[in-house]
Amino acid sequence: RRRRRRSERIHANAQRQPPRWMTKHALVFTYFVGLIIIGLPTEVEGALFSSAATAPGDDEHVMQITKHGMNAPKPSSPYALAFVLGAINEAKPSYRGFIYSTLVSVRILRRLGSTADCHVFARLSPESNLTALPEEDMRMFAGYNISVTLLPKLHHQSFTQLQYDKFEALQMTQYKRVLYLDADVMPLVNMDTLMQLSDPESVDVPTLLKPNMIYATRGEPSNGGMFMLEPLEGDSAMMEDIVRKQHESGQKLPYPHFDKIWGWGHSFIESNDFWEGIKVKYGRRWAWHAAHADQGLLYYFAKYAKKDVSIIIGDRIQSWSSTDATKQGNLRGSNDQPFRESDTPNTLLHYMQRPLLEQGGCSMGGQQLDWKCHPPYNGWVHFYGKTKPWQNTVDANQLNNPNIGAFTAKAKNLWFRELDEVSKDLGLGIDMAKWNDEYLPIMQESPLGYMPMWRDQEMIMNATLTK
């Protein structure tokens, strides 16, 4: 099973001053900056699902909030797309690559027909002297009508904390469905369709999915890069309770303070149960990649706490629900086992758009399709690790070359073409011909690393229990 392990390194260009294009824009936009929802953060010891704090004296165009959803613009859609952004630091602008990628995703989705509202949960770096999101960042988000919640500043931020921040989406209870996307995921289809396929009130497509949806990968039963939730009142508190109980039990265990038998609150062995990945069929331990972080927590929450989920496993869709004996929200016990309603072929291909790019072999008619050719897998590109386009060189003369190479090269070129259009839309003045010399040096590293570390989990656990 492949491992995407990367050592955490200090940013080599931490003291590099941002170039002129980072500090001065001739940016013109006609959207209301009031659509940006910013609360001034307070510095707190640790956070999981923390509310944004407010302070008087904010810019008059900026709306204040005290809790996610309060004073927010009225939803223009029953559906929303959510992103997270961390390590915002005026002295280390490498985080801007993730902003660019979010803008690229939103632009693609909009031109493919998405009408879902878009929202970003952002967090300032502990090293930052800012108390609000930089004005240039606000303008970029406002230019694409993306609302923002600024989360409280922490004493310590990490890749693992950023993964917990994904579940802030549970507080978006004004929406029927929220579909989360990692900032390094580039959609290739209109993702609204997945939310419609889970909504009995949608008249355009049948209801094939449960209100909550996760998907398995080769060696994991769930992946945190994309998932769909039905955020209901009480769900955020339920999630906090799950995390707190795991951290309380983990504190009694030796490092790394995670029980691979009970995981987040369910023993596969005691329940005569198992998890499935695409290649791993009978997993009995919480030992897959990021099982101690978002990918384990997501699996437990959707399947064993909510008990109302569709799990896509390659060319199959499993649907799980609760019974009278397994009430939703029951935590840690023999009766937390959900009921499997169905295990059917993956027929989403009939309802999803054809992707902007197709992986090799996926368009060959008359052949049995590989699992990655089925929705939702074929509906996006996940730029894992150091494959992120903004952390690599680009040949500006080859951006429109349809024969550039394999799927990965085509995806990278598509990302840069879209960024070029974003720059034109928002007046960012990004010159692709100068990318390698002017932009790449300050974006080559991810400010929080590339994977969740056990030591970060320990810090978060201790902070949670001392709150």
Salt bridges, closest charged atoms under 4 A:
GLU8 OE1 - ARG455 NH2 2.50
GLU43 OE2 - HIS155 ND1 3.02
GLU45 OE1 - HIS155 NE2 3.72
GLU60 OE2 - HIS61 NE2 3.82
GLU127 OE1 - LYS92 NZ 2.92
GLU135 OE2 - ARG139 NH2 2.37
GLU136 OE1 - HIS25 NE2 2.36
ASP137 OD1 - ARG96 NE 2.52
ASP165 OD1 - ARG123 NH2 2.76
GLU168 OE1 - HIS68 NE2 2.74
ASP182 OD1 - LYS166 NZ 3.30
ASP182 OD2 - HIS382 NE2 3.58
ASP184 OD1 - HIS382 NE2 2.95
ASP184 OD2 - LYS388 NZ 2.67
ASP199 OD2 - LYS176 NZ 2.69
GLU201 OE1 - LYS176 NZ 3.06
GLU220 OE2 - ARG1 NH1 3.72
GLU230 OE2 - ARG177 NH1 3.60
ASP235 OD2 - LYS306 NZ 2.94
GLU240 OE1 - ARG244 NH2 3.80
ASP241 OD2 - LYS245 NZ 3.55
ASP273 OD2 - HIS266 NE2 2.98
GLU276 OE1 - ARG316 NH1 3.17
ASP294 OD2 - LYS166 NZ 2.60
ASP308 OD1 - LYS210 NZ 3.72
ASP336 OD2 - HIS266 ND1 2.94
GLU341 OE2 - LYS210 NZ 2.85
ASP343 OD2 - ARG316 NH2 2.83
ASP343 OD2 - ARG340 NH1 3.77
GLU358 OE2 - ARG354 NE 3.18
ASP370 OD2 - LYS372 NZ 3.29
GLU418 OE1 - ARG107 NH1 2.82
GLU418 OE2 - ARG111 NH2 2.54
ASP420 OD2 - LYS424 NZ 3.62
GLU421 OE1 - ARG107 NH2 3.83
GLU421 OE2 - LYS424 NZ 3.65
ASP425 OD2 - ARG107 NE 3.07
GLU445 OE2 - ARG9 NH2 3.38
GLU445 OE2 - LYS386 NZ 3.50
ASP456 OD1 - HIS156 NE2 3.30
GLU458 OE2 - HIS257 NE2 2.87
